[in-house]
Amino acid sequence: MINSKDKKQPLFMISVVSRMLGVHPQTLRLYEREGLITPCRTKRSRLYSEEDVEKLAMILRLTRELGVNRSGVDIILRLRHRLEIFQKEMEEMMSFLEEDIRRDFIKRFKRIFSEE
């Protein structure tokens, strides 16, 4: 059973994605060849996930609306990926710090009440 929250689950064939985004399937193949997108492959078919479709929509916005060339898109995608990694690391560090502060608070609290 497919988890509806899993944005990485391959769902859409290239013809469906091309209609969804209003581009020729060859454009999607070009983006794949250039390494901008990596759909899941089964035998001869490409299957795109919801995450892939969102990424493609962003690529199209960058190129169509903002005039960014494909090299620029590649740089933006790489920076965005690095930013997501840094954000996850920051969340992990904050969680660790919060737990450390919580433990320290409990130790102090116990010490205060054990002295009385």
N, CA and C atoms as an extended XYZ file, in Angstrom:
348
Properties=species:S:1:pos:R:3:atomname:S:1:resname:S:1:resid:I:1 pbc="F F F"
N         0.837       -1.184        0.000 N   MET     1
C         0.000        0.000        0.000 CA  MET     1
C         0.877        1.241        0.000 C   MET     1
N         0.532        2.226       -0.797 N   ILE     2
C         1.300        3.453       -0.923 CA  ILE     2
C         0.928        4.415        0.188 C   ILE     2
N         1.936        4.913        0.872 N   ASN     3
C         1.742        5.906        1.913 CA  ASN     3
C         1.523        7.259        1.236 C   ASN     3
N         0.384        7.883        1.489 N   SER     4
C         0.056        9.139        0.825 CA  SER     4
C         1.003       10.270        1.224 C   SER     4
N         1.726       10.096        2.325 N   LYS     5
C         2.663       11.125        2.780 CA  LYS     5
C         4.040       10.968        2.125 C   LYS     5
N         4.285        9.846        1.466 N   ASP     6
C         5.591        9.575        0.878 CA  ASP     6
C         5.702       10.256       -0.477 C   ASP     6
N         6.386       11.395       -0.515 N   LYS     7
C         6.528       12.165       -1.752 CA  LYS     7
C         7.551       11.564       -2.701 C   LYS     7
N         8.301       10.562       -2.230 N   LYS     8
C         9.324        9.935       -3.064 CA  LYS     8
C         8.802        8.708       -3.802 C   LYS     8
N         7.599        8.282       -3.498 N   GLN     9
C         7.005        7.101       -4.116 CA  GLN     9
C         6.730        7.375       -5.603 C   GLN     9
N         7.325        6.581       -6.517 N   PRO    10
C         7.072        6.791       -7.951 CA  PRO    10
C         5.617        6.509       -8.296 C   PRO    10
N         4.992        7.450       -8.981 N   LEU    11
C         3.569        7.318       -9.289 CA  LEU    11
C         3.204        7.611      -10.737 C   LEU    11
N         3.873        8.582      -11.349 N   PHE    12
C         3.417        9.120      -12.622 CA  PHE    12
C         4.341        8.747      -13.772 C   PHE    12
N         3.735        8.369      -14.891 N   MET    13
C         4.500        8.096      -16.105 CA  MET    13
C         4.835        9.423      -16.771 C   MET    13
N         5.814        9.392      -17.658 N   ILE    14
C         6.296       10.616      -18.297 CA  ILE    14
C         5.188       11.355      -19.050 C   ILE    14
N         4.286       10.615      -19.676 N   SER    15
C         3.203       11.270      -20.428 CA  SER    15
C         2.279       12.050      -19.497 C   SER    15
N         2.030       11.506      -18.322 N   VAL    16
C         1.171       12.175      -17.341 CA  VAL    16
C         1.857       13.438      -16.827 C   VAL    16
N         3.140       13.331      -16.489 N   VAL    17
C         3.886       14.480      -15.961 CA  VAL    17
C         3.991       15.574      -17.019 C   VAL    17
N         4.225       15.191      -18.252 N   SER    18
C         4.341       16.204      -19.310 CA  SER    18
C         3.025       16.960      -19.484 C   SER    18
N         1.897       16.252      -19.371 N   ARG    19
C         0.589       16.931      -19.447 CA  ARG    19
C         0.356       17.806      -18.218 C   ARG    19
N         0.736       17.285      -17.042 N   MET    20
C         0.550       18.053      -15.807 CA  MET    20
C         1.292       19.391      -15.860 C   MET    20
N         2.503       19.363      -16.417 N   LEU    21
C         3.361       20.548      -16.407 CA  LEU    21
C         3.326       21.336      -17.712 C   LEU    21
N         2.655       20.791      -18.702 N   GLY    22
C         2.547       21.487      -19.982 CA  GLY    22
C         3.857       21.563      -20.747 C   GLY    22
N         4.627       20.479      -20.698 N   VAL    23
C         5.890       20.415      -21.441 CA  VAL    23
C         5.910       19.148      -22.282 C   VAL    23
N         6.751       19.154      -23.272 N   HIS    24
C         6.919       17.972      -24.121 CA  HIS    24
C         7.708       16.919      -23.337 C   HIS    24
N         7.381       15.640      -23.496 N   PRO    25
C         8.145       14.590      -22.811 CA  PRO    25
C         9.649       14.667      -23.075 C   PRO    25
N        10.018       15.166      -24.269 N   GLN    26
C        11.435       15.293      -24.603 CA  GLN    26
C        12.139       16.274      -23.662 C   GLN    26
N        11.411       17.283      -23.188 N   THR    27
C        11.981       18.232      -22.225 CA  THR    27
C        12.329       17.513      -20.932 C   THR    27
N        11.454       16.629      -20.501 N   LEU    28
C        11.707       15.864      -19.278 CA  LEU    28
C        12.899       14.930      -19.461 C   LEU    28
N        13.000       14.332      -20.640 N   ARG    29
C        14.146       13.461      -20.931 CA  ARG    29
C        15.448       14.268      -20.936 C   ARG    29
N        15.392       15.487      -21.474 N   LEU    30
C        16.561       16.362      -21.501 CA  LEU    30
C        16.995       16.708      -20.079 C   LEU    30
N        16.043       17.073      -19.232 N   TYR    31
C        16.371       17.398      -17.838 CA  TYR    31
C        16.988       16.193      -17.129 C   TYR    31
N        16.517       15.003      -17.481 N   GLU    32
C        17.101       13.801      -16.891 CA  GLU    32
C        18.535       13.608      -17.387 C   GLU    32
N        18.750       13.752      -18.695 N   ARG    33
C        20.097       13.601      -19.265 CA  ARG    33
C        21.076       14.594      -18.646 C   ARG    33
N        20.590       15.795      -18.352 N   GLU    34
C        21.452       16.836      -17.782 CA  GLU    34
C        21.614       16.689      -16.269 C   GLU    34
N        20.931       15.700      -15.684 N   GLY    35
C        21.092       15.424      -14.264 CA  GLY    35
C        20.272       16.314      -13.346 C   GLY    35
N        19.335       17.062      -13.902 N   LEU    36
C        18.508       17.931      -13.067 CA  LEU    36
C        17.442       17.149      -12.321 C   LEU    36
N        17.054       16.015      -12.871 N   ILE    37
C        15.998       15.187      -12.267 CA  ILE    37
C        16.378       13.726      -12.488 C   ILE    37
N        16.005       12.879      -11.544 N   THR    38
C        16.315       11.453      -11.672 CA  THR    38
C        15.068       10.640      -11.347 C   THR    38
N        14.220       10.410      -12.348 N   PRO    39
C        13.029        9.598      -12.082 CA  PRO    39
C        13.406        8.136      -11.868 C   PRO    39
N        12.525        7.434      -11.218 N   CYS    40
C        12.702        6.002      -11.015 CA  CYS    40
C        12.482        5.311      -12.369 C   CYS    40
N        13.243        4.274      -12.638 N   ARG    41
C        13.076        3.574      -13.918 CA  ARG    41
C        12.688        2.127      -13.675 C   ARG    41
N        11.725        1.662      -14.456 N   THR    42
C        11.335        0.260      -14.455 CA  THR    42
C        11.352       -0.205      -15.907 C   THR    42
N        12.281       -1.096      -16.213 N   LYS    43
C        12.492       -1.568      -17.585 CA  LYS    43
C        12.684       -0.367      -18.509 C   LYS    43
N        11.662       -0.025      -19.293 N   ARG    44
C        11.783        1.079      -20.251 CA  ARG    44
C        10.986        2.308      -19.820 C   ARG    44
N        10.326        2.239      -18.694 N   SER    45
C         9.470        3.351      -18.274 CA  SER    45
C        10.134        4.216      -17.218 C   SER    45
N         9.796        5.505      -17.266 N   ARG    46
C        10.206        6.430      -16.225 CA  ARG    46
C         8.988        6.665      -15.335 C   ARG    46
N         9.223        6.613      -14.034 N   LEU    47
C         8.148        6.913      -13.092 CA  LEU    47
C         8.588        8.074      -12.205 C   LEU    47
N         7.737        9.091      -12.146 N   TYR    48
C         8.043       10.300      -11.399 CA  TYR    48
C         7.251       10.323      -10.099 C   TYR    48
N         7.898       10.758       -9.044 N   SER    49
C         7.238       10.894       -7.754 CA  SER    49
C         6.655       12.300       -7.647 C   SER    49
N         5.882       12.505       -6.596 N   GLU    50
C         5.343       13.839       -6.332 CA  GLU    50
C         6.494       14.824       -6.113 C   GLU    50
N         7.535       14.369       -5.435 N   GLU    51
C         8.713       15.203       -5.205 CA  GLU    51
C         9.379       15.583       -6.530 C   GLU    51
N         9.459       14.622       -7.463 N   ASP    52
C        10.019       14.904       -8.789 CA  ASP    52
C         9.191       15.959       -9.520 C   ASP    52
N         7.886       15.831       -9.460 N   VAL    53
C         6.995       16.772      -10.145 CA  VAL    53
C         7.163       18.174       -9.551 C   VAL    53
N         7.272       18.262       -8.226 N   GLU    54
C         7.480       19.561       -7.579 CA  GLU    54
C         8.816       20.176       -8.012 C   GLU    54
N         9.833       19.340       -8.098 N   LYS    55
C        11.158       19.811       -8.524 CA  LYS    55
C        11.104       20.289       -9.974 C   LYS    55
N        10.418       19.534      -10.826 N   LEU    56
C        10.276       19.932      -12.226 CA  LEU    56
C         9.510       21.247      -12.352 C   LEU    56
N         8.469       21.411      -11.549 N   ALA    57
C         7.700       22.658      -11.579 CA  ALA    57
C         8.596       23.832      -11.184 C   ALA    57
N         9.460       23.623      -10.197 N   MET    58
C        10.386       24.680       -9.792 CA  MET    58
C        11.379       24.981      -10.914 C   MET    58
N        11.885       23.941      -11.567 N   ILE    59
C        12.817       24.132      -12.681 CA  ILE    59
C        12.156       24.956      -13.780 C   ILE    59
N        10.916       24.620      -14.091 N   LEU    60
C        10.198       25.345      -15.134 CA  LEU    60
C         9.947       26.797      -14.735 C   LEU    60
N         9.629       27.045      -13.463 N   ARG    61
C         9.445       28.426      -12.986 CA  ARG    61
C        10.753       29.213      -13.123 C   ARG    61
N        11.849       28.585      -12.724 N   LEU    62
C        13.143       29.258      -12.807 CA  LEU    62
C        13.500       29.607      -14.251 C   LEU    62
N        13.267       28.665      -15.153 N   THR    63
C        13.654       28.906      -16.548 CA  THR    63
C        12.665       29.806      -17.280 C   THR    63
N        11.387       29.595      -17.091 N   ARG    64
C        10.377       30.366      -17.825 CA  ARG    64
C        10.156       31.760      -17.248 C   ARG    64
N         9.927       31.829      -15.953 N   GLU    65
C         9.540       33.100      -15.338 CA  GLU    65
C        10.731       33.962      -14.953 C   GLU    65
N        11.817       33.338      -14.551 N   LEU    66
C        12.965       34.106      -14.071 CA  LEU    66
C        14.126       34.149      -15.063 C   LEU    66
N        14.019       33.386      -16.141 N   GLY    67
C        15.047       33.418      -17.172 CA  GLY    67
C        16.365       32.788      -16.778 C   GLY    67
N        16.339       31.888      -15.804 N   VAL    68
C        17.571       31.219      -15.365 CA  VAL    68
C        17.923       30.139      -16.383 C   VAL    68
N        19.199       30.088      -16.789 N   ASN    69
C        19.596       29.024      -17.717 CA  ASN    69
C        19.789       27.719      -16.951 C   ASN    69
N        19.981       26.616      -17.679 N   ARG    70
C        20.044       25.313      -17.024 CA  ARG    70
C        21.244       25.169      -16.093 C   ARG    70
N        22.347       25.810      -16.420 N   SER    71
C        23.499       25.779      -15.507 CA  SER    71
C        23.150       26.472      -14.197 C   SER    71
N        22.448       27.586      -14.299 N   GLY    72
C        21.999       28.299      -13.107 CA  GLY    72
C        21.024       27.466      -12.298 C   GLY    72
N        20.134       26.776      -12.996 N   VAL    73
C        19.174       25.895      -12.314 CA  VAL    73
C        19.918       24.815      -11.548 C   VAL    73
N        20.936       24.239      -12.164 N   ASP    74
C        21.726       23.195      -11.505 CA  ASP    74
C        22.363       23.733      -10.228 C   ASP    74
N        22.922       24.923      -10.292 N   ILE    75
C        23.538       25.536       -9.111 CA  ILE    75
C        22.493       25.773       -8.026 C   ILE    75
N        21.341       26.299       -8.409 N   ILE    76
C        20.266       26.564       -7.442 CA  ILE    76
C        19.801       25.265       -6.789 C   ILE    76
N        19.639       24.213       -7.573 N   LEU    77
C        19.195       22.922       -7.028 CA  LEU    77
C        20.227       22.362       -6.047 C   LEU    77
N        21.508       22.480       -6.388 N   ARG    78
C        22.562       21.985       -5.493 CA  ARG    78
C        22.590       22.778       -4.181 C   ARG    78
N        22.466       24.107       -4.292 N   LEU    79
C        22.440       24.945       -3.092 CA  LEU    79
C        21.217       24.634       -2.234 C   LEU    79
N        20.100       24.425       -2.887 N   ARG    80
C        18.866       24.102       -2.156 CA  ARG    80
C        19.019       22.776       -1.408 C   ARG    80
N        19.628       21.794       -2.071 N   HIS    81
C        19.855       20.496       -1.445 CA  HIS    81
C        20.772       20.639       -0.229 C   HIS    81
N        21.855       21.410       -0.387 N   ARG    82
C        22.778       21.634        0.737 CA  ARG    82
C        22.070       22.355        1.883 C   ARG    82
N        21.217       23.311        1.554 N   LEU    83
C        20.470       24.038        2.574 CA  LEU    83
C        19.544       23.094        3.347 C   LEU    83
N        18.898       22.167        2.640 N   GLU    84
C        18.030       21.182        3.306 CA  GLU    84
C        18.838       20.299        4.260 C   GLU    84
N        20.040       19.900        3.834 N   ILE    85
C        20.906       19.085        4.696 CA  ILE    85
C        21.302       19.873        5.942 C   ILE    85
N        21.720       21.130        5.741 N   PHE    86
C        22.095       21.969        6.885 CA  PHE    86
C        20.922       22.176        7.833 C   PHE    86
N        19.737       22.335        7.276 N   GLN    87
C        18.553       22.538        8.106 CA  GLN    87
C        18.279       21.302        8.964 C   GLN    87
N        18.396       20.120        8.380 N   LYS    88
C        18.204       18.888        9.149 CA  LYS    88
C        19.252       18.758       10.246 C   LYS    88
N        20.503       19.079        9.911 N   GLU    89
C        21.565       19.016       10.915 CA  GLU    89
C        21.303       20.001       12.047 C   GLU    89
N        20.838       21.191       11.705 N   MET    90
C        20.531       22.198       12.718 CA  MET    90
C        19.395       21.726       13.622 C   MET    90
N        18.381       21.118       13.042 N   GLU    91
C        17.276       20.591       13.844 CA  GLU    91
C        17.759       19.503       14.795 C   GLU    91
N        18.655       18.637       14.310 N   GLU    92
C        19.224       17.591       15.171 CA  GLU    92
C        20.034       18.193       16.309 C   GLU    92
N        20.842       19.222       16.005 N   MET    93
C        21.631       19.872       17.051 CA  MET    93
C        20.728       20.563       18.073 C   MET    93
N        19.682       21.217       17.605 N   MET    94
C        18.749       21.883       18.523 CA  MET    94
C        18.070       20.860       19.421 C   MET    94
N        17.700       19.744       18.857 N   SER    95
C        17.073       18.686       19.639 CA  SER    95
C        18.040       18.170       20.699 C   SER    95
N        19.288       17.979       20.317 N   PHE    96
C        20.306       17.532       21.257 CA  PHE    96
C        20.494       18.559       22.377 C   PHE    96
N        20.589       19.833       22.000 N   LEU    97
C        20.765       20.890       23.000 CA  LEU    97
C        19.571       20.981       23.946 C   LEU    97
N        18.375       20.872       23.390 N   GLU    98
C        17.174       20.919       24.230 CA  GLU    98
C        17.170       19.769       25.231 C   GLU    98
N        17.562       18.594       24.775 N   GLU    99
C        17.618       17.436       25.671 CA  GLU    99
C        18.690       17.637       26.736 C   GLU    99
N        19.831       18.182       26.339 N   ASP   100
C        20.916       18.446       27.276 CA  ASP   100
C        20.481       19.478       28.319 C   ASP   100
N        19.812       20.527       27.887 N   ILE   101
C        19.311       21.552       28.806 CA  ILE   101
C        18.274       20.946       29.751 C   ILE   101
N        17.410       20.099       29.207 N   ARG   102
C        16.379       19.448       30.017 CA  ARG   102
C        17.025       18.577       31.105 C   ARG   102
N        18.047       17.802       30.735 N   ARG   103
C        18.744       16.954       31.711 CA  ARG   103
C        19.419       17.801       32.788 C   ARG   103
N        20.068       18.892       32.359 N   ASP   104
C        20.738       19.776       33.305 CA  ASP   104
C        19.733       20.401       34.273 C   ASP   104
N        18.585       20.807       33.758 N   PHE   105
C        17.540       21.392       34.591 CA  PHE   105
C        17.043       20.387       35.634 C   PHE   105
N        16.843       19.164       35.215 N   ILE   106
C        16.366       18.127       36.139 CA  ILE   106
C        17.408       17.862       37.217 C   ILE   106
N        18.685       17.789       36.835 N   LYS   107
C        19.749       17.592       37.820 CA  LYS   107
C        19.747       18.719       38.850 C   LYS   107
N        19.665       19.955       38.387 N   ARG   108
C        19.662       21.102       39.304 CA  ARG   108
C        18.426       21.082       40.202 C   ARG   108
N        17.305       20.748       39.599 N   PHE   109
C        16.059       20.685       40.358 CA  PHE   109
C        16.156       19.647       41.471 C   PHE   109
N        16.674       18.467       41.136 N   LYS   110
C        16.839       17.405       42.137 CA  LYS   110
C        17.831       17.816       43.217 C   LYS   110
N        18.906       18.469       42.803 N   ARG   111
C        19.911       18.919       43.759 CA  ARG   111
C        19.317       19.941       44.740 C   ARG   111
N        18.535       20.865       44.241 N   ILE   112
C        17.922       21.896       45.077 CA  ILE   112
C        17.013       21.268       46.124 C   ILE   112
N        16.183       20.329       45.672 N   PHE   113
C        15.223       19.728       46.598 CA  PHE   113
C        15.836       18.665       47.508 C   PHE   113
N        16.951       18.115       47.106 N   SER   114
C        17.601       17.127       47.981 CA  SER   114
C        18.392       17.814       49.101 C   SER   114
N        18.764       19.072       48.911 N   GLU   115
C        19.497       19.826       49.920 CA  GLU   115
C        18.597       20.268       51.064 C   GLU   115
N        17.311       20.351       50.818 N   GLU   116
C        16.395       20.845       51.861 CA  GLU   116
C        16.077       19.820       52.889 C   GLU   116
